[in-house]
Amino acid sequence: MKTTKVYIDGQAGTTGLKLYDRIKDRPDVELLLIDPDKRKDNQERARLINASDITFLCLPDAASREAVSFITNPNVRVIDASTAHRTNPDWAYGFPELSAAHREKILTSKRVAVPGCYASGFASLVYPMVQSGMLPADYPITCHAVSGYSGAGKAAIEQYESADRPAALGSPRQYALTQGHKHLPEMQAVSGLTETPMFNPLVCDYFAGMVVSVPLHRRLLNGNPSLEEVHAMFKAHYAGQQFVQVRALQGEDVLEGGFLPANTLAGTNLLEVFVCGNEKQILLAARLDNLGKGASGAALQCFNIMTGAPEDTGLNTY
């Protein structure tokens, strides 16, 4: 069996730890490990990056750009989980289900940017709508989203799980109120929008999972498509995809009492698309794990595609 030499730069972070756990026992991976005392030693980082076949970057944006600058070996391939390169057209965008072109670019590229968690949900809904011609590119999009606190990083996780945490953490907390969320450029560019969407994210008192919702007015859509037509378009767009599933119209196959909980896909690499609404309004929703299809799961899926491994290797679908 051919093995792939893998280095995880930023292994101590939330995404890095998840990736390490997912690949450490794979027989097709030779994991290159850095001495903990040298995690910030640029010379040692550069040595391991250039010794690898594929390097995962699980770092802040500036550190990811720095890591890429270390590369002198032209054969090194990079999978970057940061925001740094997601809107760079020279990098493949790591969401293979969006289109055949996205999948092909992941397969052949040496540089792959893993989508953001919110952006994954958003693009899964808006990209097909724009590509189908149903959604005008200049539609005044508003997006609402709820996420578990694990997406906020190690410091936030410690705060939420502290015995003496502030009482406010028991309530959903809206943030990015000035419309400066770091995923917004990616959400706009990847989905093909000419205008920046309004984004209303909330972090909530549970560990993992998210729902991203986009409400639409039928009268503002091209051709005034019916609820059934929109649902059929999504079914056709994601036909045959293992990790993106379009649920029955109005979610009647999985919803209990009309509720859409956000944490039921935690621990999986699945993303579910919901089309709901009435004769005048359509509500699109995507449910996923912010640590799975929205982070380390997406990175591992790209790795599997790039190395020719079965796409679901190391990924849960239940």
Solvent accessible surface area in square Angstrom, and as a share of the most:
residue,aa,sasa,rsa
1,M,176,0.79
2,K,182,0.77
3,T,61,0.35
4,T,16,0.10
5,K,83,0.35
6,V,0,0.00
7,Y,3,0.01
8,I,4,0.02
9,D,4,0.02
10,G,21,0.20
11,Q,47,0.21
12,A,34,0.27
13,G,24,0.23
14,T,29,0.17
15,T,30,0.17
16,G,0,0.00
17,L,85,0.42
18,K,76,0.32
19,L,0,0.00
20,Y,55,0.21
21,D,87,0.45
22,R,51,0.19
23,I,0,0.00
24,K,91,0.38
25,D,117,0.61
26,R,21,0.08
27,P,101,0.64
28,D,27,0.14
29,V,19,0.11
30,E,76,0.34
31,L,36,0.18
32,L,29,0.14
33,L,104,0.52
34,I,25,0.13
35,D,71,0.37
36,P,103,0.65
37,D,136,0.70
38,K,90,0.38
39,R,118,0.43
40,K,180,0.76
41,D,57,0.29
42,N,65,0.33
43,Q,153,0.68
44,E,28,0.13
45,R,13,0.05
46,A,23,0.18
47,R,136,0.50
48,L,7,0.04
49,I,1,0.01
50,N,30,0.15
51,A,48,0.37
52,S,4,0.03
53,D,61,0.31
54,I,3,0.01
55,T,0,0.00
56,F,1,0.00
57,L,2,0.01
58,C,18,0.11
59,L,32,0.16
60,P,99,0.62
61,D,45,0.23
62,A,75,0.58
63,A,26,0.20
64,S,0,0.00
65,R,126,0.46
66,E,67,0.30
67,A,1,0.01
68,V,35,0.20
69,S,85,0.55
70,F,39,0.16
71,I,29,0.15
72,T,117,0.68
73,N,44,0.22
74,P,100,0.63
75,N,106,0.54
76,V,0,0.00
77,R,46,0.17
78,V,1,0.00
79,I,1,0.00
80,D,0,0.00
81,A,21,0.16
82,S,9,0.06
83,T,26,0.15
84,A,17,0.13
85,H,18,0.08
86,R,21,0.08
87,T,75,0.43
88,N,56,0.29
89,P,110,0.69
90,D,115,0.59
91,W,21,0.07
92,A,0,0.00
93,Y,19,0.07
94,G,1,0.01
95,F,2,0.01
96,P,1,0.01
97,E,3,0.02
98,L,0,0.00
99,S,32,0.21
100,A,87,0.67
101,A,75,0.58
102,H,36,0.16
103,R,70,0.26
104,E,93,0.42
105,K,81,0.35
106,I,0,0.00
107,L,83,0.42
108,T,88,0.51
109,S,18,0.11
110,K,92,0.39
111,R,55,0.20
112,V,0,0.00
113,A,1,0.01
114,V,1,0.00
115,P,2,0.01
116,G,2,0.02
117,C,21,0.13
118,Y,8,0.03
119,A,0,0.00
120,S,1,0.01
121,G,0,0.00
122,F,0,0.00
123,A,1,0.01
124,S,0,0.00
125,L,0,0.00
126,V,1,0.00
127,Y,24,0.09
128,P,1,0.01
129,M,0,0.00
130,V,24,0.14
131,Q,109,0.49
132,S,53,0.34
133,G,38,0.36
134,M,32,0.14
135,L,4,0.02
136,P,29,0.18
137,A,35,0.27
138,D,89,0.46
139,Y,12,0.05
140,P,101,0.64
141,I,5,0.02
142,T,45,0.26
143,C,0,0.00
144,H,75,0.33
145,A,3,0.02
146,V,48,0.27
147,S,6,0.04
148,G,1,0.01
149,Y,19,0.07
150,S,2,0.01
151,G,48,0.46
152,A,62,0.48
153,G,25,0.24
154,K,101,0.43
155,A,83,0.64
156,A,20,0.15
157,I,27,0.13
158,E,115,0.52
159,Q,82,0.37
160,Y,7,0.03
161,E,106,0.48
162,S,40,0.26
163,A,116,0.90
164,D,125,0.65
165,R,78,0.29
166,P,65,0.41
167,A,103,0.80
168,A,61,0.47
169,L,4,0.02
170,G,47,0.45
171,S,53,0.34
172,P,81,0.51
173,R,88,0.32
174,Q,95,0.42
175,Y,81,0.31
176,A,25,0.19
177,L,123,0.61
178,T,128,0.75
179,Q,64,0.28
180,G,60,0.57
181,H,23,0.10
182,K,126,0.54
183,H,9,0.04
184,L,8,0.04
185,P,82,0.51
186,E,1,0.01
187,M,1,0.00
188,Q,41,0.18
189,A,60,0.46
190,V,22,0.13
191,S,0,0.00
192,G,35,0.34
193,L,11,0.05
194,T,86,0.50
195,E,94,0.42
196,T,82,0.48
197,P,4,0.02
198,M,114,0.51
199,F,3,0.01
200,N,35,0.18
201,P,0,0.00
202,L,39,0.19
203,V,17,0.09
204,C,14,0.08
205,D,58,0.30
206,Y,49,0.19
207,F,86,0.36
208,A,10,0.07
209,G,0,0.00
210,M,0,0.00
211,V,12,0.07
212,V,0,0.00
213,S,19,0.12
214,V,0,0.00
215,P,52,0.32
216,L,3,0.01
217,H,73,0.32
218,R,38,0.14
219,R,180,0.66
220,L,71,0.35
221,L,8,0.04
222,N,78,0.40
223,G,80,0.77
224,N,78,0.40
225,P,8,0.05
226,S,30,0.19
227,L,15,0.08
228,E,105,0.47
229,E,93,0.42
230,V,0,0.00
231,H,26,0.11
232,A,57,0.44
233,M,27,0.12
234,F,0,0.00
235,K,101,0.43
236,A,75,0.58
237,H,55,0.25
238,Y,8,0.03
239,A,71,0.55
240,G,87,0.84
241,Q,50,0.22
242,Q,82,0.36
243,F,1,0.00
244,V,3,0.02
245,Q,65,0.29
246,V,19,0.11
247,R,47,0.17
248,A,42,0.32
249,L,44,0.22
250,Q,60,0.27
251,G,0,0.00
252,E,136,0.61
253,D,74,0.39
254,V,51,0.29
255,L,36,0.18
256,E,151,0.68
257,G,76,0.73
258,G,68,0.65
259,F,154,0.64
260,L,56,0.28
261,P,60,0.38
262,A,14,0.11
263,N,75,0.38
264,T,77,0.45
265,L,14,0.07
266,A,46,0.35
267,G,42,0.40
268,T,5,0.03
269,N,0,0.00
270,L,11,0.05
271,L,0,0.00
272,E,9,0.04
273,V,0,0.00
274,F,0,0.00
275,V,0,0.00
276,C,27,0.16
277,G,28,0.27
278,N,81,0.41
279,E,132,0.59
280,K,143,0.60
281,Q,90,0.40
282,I,2,0.01
283,L,74,0.37
284,L,1,0.00
285,A,3,0.02
286,A,0,0.00
287,R,10,0.04
288,L,0,0.00
289,D,5,0.02
290,N,3,0.01
291,L,12,0.06
292,G,0,0.00
293,K,4,0.02
294,G,5,0.04
295,A,15,0.11
296,S,0,0.00
297,G,0,0.00
298,A,2,0.02
299,A,0,0.00
300,L,0,0.00
301,Q,0,0.00
302,C,0,0.00
303,F,1,0.01
304,N,0,0.00
305,I,16,0.08
306,M,13,0.06
307,T,51,0.30
308,G,66,0.63
309,A,21,0.16
310,P,95,0.59
311,E,42,0.19
312,D,58,0.30
313,T,40,0.23
314,G,44,0.42
315,L,14,0.07
316,N,65,0.33
317,T,50,0.29
318,Y,195,0.74
